[in-house]
């Protein structure tokens, strides 16, 4: 934790102590794009130190989905465009005050005036390189980013080794949404060597298919009306999923 690690050409990951959240730095054509930077103020400041050492300017930010812990920013990153999918940007704008309150309650030192200031990503992807894979599982307008030329899939809050699939209570048929999303991510993962989840360890090689299989098994159990049997439901499950309950509360508040 606490170190910017290069996982592929022009792709770096820094993991937070808070629920093992991953901040991703991607080199684009004109500079760096920061994806889901977090989580508390001191870690955002250290991420800014890491970015400064790269010697490449930050040109944009991107939020994979509209949960508060993926809507953060720091003044040192610069006053640059910050995007999400149109659906995610709409939700983030509607619930900005609630997201700020949850950020203040759940972490420390976050620049609250910068929370959730995202605008719709242009149809051509704008500054974000690669392919945007949008789906409604976990959150409205959730997006993964496939950097096929670098063999990397940025999965957002999917394909984690520490978090079970978390359903969005705001939307109907989340089981079906997850099934469809996992099909999309499975196809994308076939074009990647590395998968970076929003929380947890970076996956490579056989671990990628294992993550897909674990999420599919969990959702299959829900589909059958059974209690899932999953290693991620271990002794740390409450600590790991607990902070995400505030995201579910945020969903219910809309």
MARZARO-313059 format. One record per residue (C-alpha): y, z, x; residue in one letter. Coordinates in steps of 0.05 Angstrom, whole numbers, plus 5000, padded with zeros to 4 digits. Layout:
BEGIN
YZXA ...
END
This chain:
BEGIN
500050005000X 507249925020X 506549305063X 508148575051X 501648205063X 500847455069X 495047215026X 496146465033X 501145985062X 507946195033X 505046734988X 505947475002X 503848094962X 506548804966X 502849354927X 506349944895X 503450634890X 504950614815X 498650364781X 497449924842X 502649424817X 503348784858X 509948464874X 509147734895X 513647324940X 512746574938X 516146064982X 518845484940X 522544854960X 529345194964X 527545914980X 523646504956X 521546664884X 520147394869X 514847494816X 514248164780X 517848574834X 516949324827X 516349874816X 521050454831X 527750404865X 525450604935X 519750094933X 524349554909X 528949724967X 523149675016X 521049014985X 528148774998X 527348995071X 520948585075X 524247975044X 530148035092X 525248015151X 522447355125X 529347055136X 528946615074X 533846695016X 531546914947X 533146354898X 529846604833X 525547124799X 519947044749X 516747544701X 509647404680X 510547764614X 515448204577X 512848904592X 518049344625X 514449414691X 514648654700X 522048594683X 525248944742X 530248734795X 534449004853X 541648814872X 539348644943X 535148074915X 541547734894X 544747484830X 539946904821X 536546614759X 530847034732X 526046704685X 520046814639X 516646354589X 521146224529X 516946674485X 516847234536X 524347174549X 525647224474X 521547864468X 524748154531X 531748024504X 530148354437X 527248974468X 531649054530X 534349744512X 527350004498X 524849704564X 530450054601X 528750714568X 521450644587X 523250464659X 527651074664X 522051514636X 516351234677X 519251114746X 525051334789X 531150994818X 530350334780X 536849954773X 536850004697X 542549524686X 538248964715X 532049084672X 529748494628X 535348014646X 530847404640X 532146714611X 527246174588X 523845794643X 525645054640X 520144594615X 519244294684X 518144984715X 525045014747X 524745384814X 517645654803X 512645224840X 505745064815X 502945044744X 504945544691X 498945754648X 501646074585X 497446454534X 498447024484X 493247514511X 495848204532X 503048024515X 507247504480X 508646914526X 504247174582X 503946694641X 499546594701X 501846154759X 496945684793X 499045474863X 493444974871X 496144694936X 495545384967X 489145594932X 492446184896X 492346404823X 497546934804X 494147224742X 499347714714X 496048294678X 489247954676X 483147954722X 484448654749X 479249074784X 482549714760X 485249574690X 480949394630X 483548844584X 489249154545X 490648854476X 497548714447X 497849074381X 503648634359X 499348014355X 493447844311X 486547674339X 487547914410X 480047854421X 480447114406X 486747054448X 483247384507X 477246924500X 481646314502X 485846584559X 479746734601X 477446024591X 484145774617X 484146254675X 476846094692X 478645354698X 484745524741X 480745994785X 476045424801X 481945114837X 483745744875X 480846154932X 485246764919X 486947124854X 492747624852X 492748074791X 498748454767X 495149104784X 489549234833X 486548894893X 487248164911X 480747794896X 477447274940X 470846894940X 465347184895X 470047734871X 473947224831X 468047034787X 466247774783X 473147934754X 472347384702X 465447624684X 467848344676X 473448154630X 469047694589X 463748244582X 469048734558X 471848254507X 464748044485X 463248774470X 469448834428X 467548194391X 460848514374X 464149154352X 461049544408X 463950044458X 464749674524X 460949924584X 465549794644X 466350094713X 473850074702X 472950604649X 471651114704X 475151764723X 481751414739X 482051024674X 487051494640X 491651494700X 491450744707X 492050554634X 496651124614X 503150794638X 501250164600X 501050554535X 508650544538X 508249794537X 503949824475X 509050304444X 514349784462X 510249264425X 509649704363X 517149814365X 518549074352X 
END
